[in-house]
Every structure is written in C-alpha cells, then in structure tokens.
Amino acid sequence: MILHLRAAVQKLYAAQLGEFMSVRSAIVTEVKAAGETSLAKQVGALRKPTVAAWALNHFVREHPDELEGLHDFAELLREAQRTLDADQLRALSRERARRVDALARKVESAARTAGQPVSDTVGAEVRRTLTAFIADEGAEESVMTGALVRPLQYSGFGGVDIEGVAALAPRQLRVLSGGSEVTGDRAGATPDAAAAAAEEEAARAAEQERRRAAEREKLEHALDRATRALRDAEHRVEVQQARVGEAREGVADLERQLATARDRLEKATGGLAELSGIRDEREQAVARARQALEAHPTD
C-alpha cells in the first residue's frame, strides 16, 4: 500500500509513458480508499513527463553505471571551470560533446527497446539535458531522481534552472537500478495496522521535512548560481581591466609620439619662418638690382 508521496512518485515515473495516466489514477484511487485525501491530491497533481524526460528516467533506472561515468567526467569539467584552466577546459569541452552524443544515442536506444519511439527533436532534448547534467550539480541531481517531468536547458553561462523540473526535490528521491529508491520506504510492502499507523505518521513528518529541505535546496541552488555568476563576473572584470591597462598604455605611447611630433612641428615652423624671411630679403635685393640695371644708360 502506498502511504507517502515518494513511493507514489517512484512507482508512477517507473511506469511506461503510455501507462502514466492509468497508473496515476490507480494510485489516487488506492490512497483515497486508505483515507489519504491530501496525498491523493498530491499524486493527482503529478505531471506526465515529456518523451525526453521519460527516456532519461528509464535510462537512470536501467543503466545507472553509465550516469556514474558521466558524473566523474562532469566533476573534471566543473573543476576546470572553477580553476579557469583554459587548456583543460578546451580539451574537456571537446570531450564533452563526444560523450554527450554517445550517451544520448544509448538513451534513445534504451527507450526504443522499451517500446517508446524517439524523434530527432526528442534526441536533441536528451542531448541538452545531458549537457546540463555535466554543467550543473543541481541538474545532475535532478536527472538522478529518475522523476524528470521535462528536459533541462544549459545556456553556457551561469547555472541551470531546475525549478519544477522533477516531481520531487533531488534530496527526497534518488533511484538505483531496477527502480529501487535510496531514501524512503519500499512501495510494495503491506504493513499491519500498527505498522501502517506508524508509517502514516512518519510519512507526514517526512513530508514536512521534504518541504523544508526543498526550500533550503532552492535557496542553496540560488546561492550557488549567484556565486558562479559572481565568479564569472569577477573573471570578466579582470580580463577587461587588463584590456583597459593595455589601452591606456597605447594612449600614453600615442601621446608621447604626439608631443614629439608637435615639438618637431614647432621647430620646423620656426625654421620655415626664418628661411622665408631670408628669401624675402633676397627677393627685394634682386628687385633693387633689376631696377638699377634698367635705369642705367645703355650708351
């Protein structure tokens, strides 16, 4: 019997995509029969995943080792970004494209094997989500819930928006192979009356804790995004400061050249004035000599 939201999410998002609505209705009916009207409303509000989200959820459950390999690579790339290692970033960025494409093909193949068609558009969404997985820890945690409702998008700058991307916050749900859950109780158990009452109380407490944890996680991700954005802005400022310094040195050099040119112009102008005076005096001397010659009798 399902008595808390985590178990409902785990069962629902492990179902085939075409069965999502019927499975959700069945769970709602079950929890209503148990008198859990609030839980029934929560389950009824769970959104059907897109094809890309379902394909990734399916792959997380069936091939967790593949995602662990991507996690290790993501750690290397994030460290290179934190340390601003340009050479390593270039090498890892090229490797990222290769890894994302290879893993996306596996995700598509696993979905088709499970009977779910995958279009080129869906394949592109899977690739964008895997790129976000590598770029952002919050995005990675969201994918690993196995309860994505929509694909992720990474713009290449800052963090990834993970608000509402998964049915439950990552800290409340993380799946292993075969659909088992790291946190929470097993959905298929049938407790006796005393155990059911205890589980119900624990579920309420867990739900309160989930809400607190979800809010804290939201704040932590906001801080993380802001910190990354600040780090990037600081780096850009440093680069721009260096450019300003180079420009100022260039201006100073041009000003020195201009001062030298002005000094040369001043000297040249003074020399021109002096030579022009000499020329004028000699022109006058030539004119006087010509007049004297013309006035002199020829015989």
C-alpha positions, 0 to 999 in steps of 0.5 A, spaced: 500 500 500 502 506 498 502 511 504 507 517 502 508 521 496 515 518 494 513 511 493 507 514 489 512 518 485 517 512 484 512 507 482 508 512 477 515 515 473 517 507 473 511 506 469 511 506 461 509 513 458 503 510 455 501 507 462 502 514 466 495 516 466 492 509 468 497 508 473 496 515 476 489 514 477 490 507 480 494 510 485 489 516 487 484 511 487 488 506 492 490 512 497 483 515 497 480 508 499 486 508 505 483 515 507 489 519 504 485 525 501 491 530 501 496 525 498 491 523 493 491 530 491 498 530 491 499 524 486 493 527 482 497 533 481 503 529 478 505 531 471 506 526 465 513 527 463 515 529 456 518 523 451 525 526 453 524 526 460 521 519 460 527 516 456 532 519 461 528 516 467 528 509 464 535 510 462 537 512 470 533 506 472 536 501 467 543 503 466 545 507 472 553 505 471 553 509 465 550 516 469 556 514 474 561 515 468 558 521 466 558 524 473 566 523 474 567 526 467 562 532 469 566 533 476 573 534 471 569 539 467 566 543 473 573 543 476 576 546 470 571 551 470 572 553 477 580 553 476 579 557 469 584 552 466 583 554 459 587 548 456 583 543 460 577 546 459 578 546 451 580 539 451 574 537 456 569 541 452 571 537 446 570 531 450 564 533 452 560 533 446 563 526 444 560 523 450 554 527 450 552 524 443 554 517 445 550 517 451 544 520 448 544 515 442 544 509 448 538 513 451 534 513 445 536 506 444 534 504 451 527 507 450 526 504 443 527 497 446 522 499 451 517 500 446 517 508 446 519 511 439 524 517 439 524 523 434 530 527 432 527 533 436 526 528 442 534 526 441 536 533 441 532 534 448 536 528 451 542 531 448 541 538 452 539 535 458 545 531 458 549 537 457 546 540 463 547 534 467 555 535 466 554 543 467 550 543 473 550 539 480 543 541 481 541 538 474 545 532 475 541 531 481 535 532 478 536 527 472 538 522 478 531 522 481 529 518 475 522 523 476 524 528 470 517 531 468 521 535 462 528 536 459 533 541 462 536 547 458 544 549 459 545 556 456 553 556 457 553 561 462 551 561 469 547 555 472 541 551 470 534 552 472 531 546 475 525 549 478 519 544 477 523 540 473 522 533 477 516 531 481 520 531 487 526 535 490 533 531 488 534 530 496 527 526 497 528 521 491 534 518 488 533 511 484 538 505 483 537 500 478 531 496 477 527 502 480 529 501 487 529 508 491 535 510 496 531 514 501 524 512 503 520 506 504 519 500 499 512 501 495 510 494 495 510 492 502 503 491 506 504 493 513 499 491 519 495 496 522 500 498 527 505 498 522 501 502 517 499 507 523 506 508 524 508 509 517 502 514 516 505 518 521 512 518 519 510 519 512 507 526 514 513 528 518 517 526 512 513 530 508 514 536 512 521 535 512 521 534 504 518 541 504 523 544 508 529 541 505 526 543 498 526 550 500 533 550 503 535 546 496 532 552 492 535 557 496 542 553 496 541 552 488 540 560 488 546 561 492 550 557 488 548 560 481 549 567 484 556 565 486 558 562 479 555 568 476 559 572 481 565 568 479 564 569 472 563 576 473 569 577 477 573 573 471 570 578 466 572 584 470 579 582 470 580 580 463 577 587 461 581 591 466 587 588 463 584 590 456 583 597 459 591 597 462 593 595 455 589 601 452 591 606 456 598 604 455 597 605 447 594 612 449 600 614 453 605 611 447 600 615 442 601 621 446 608 621 447 609 620 439 604 626 439 608 631 443 614 629 439 611 630 433 608 637 435 615 639 438 618 637 431 612 641 428 614 647 432 621 647 430 620 646 423 615 652 423 620 656 426 625 654 421 620 655 415 619 662 418 626 664 418 628 661 411 622 665 408 624 671 411 631 670 408 628 669 401 624 675 402 630 679 403 633 676 397 627 677 393 627 685 394 635 685 393 634 682 386 628 687 385 633 693 387 638 690 382 633 689 376 631 696 377 638 699 377 640 695 371 634 698 367 635 705 369 642 705 367 644 708 360 645 703 355 650 708 351 
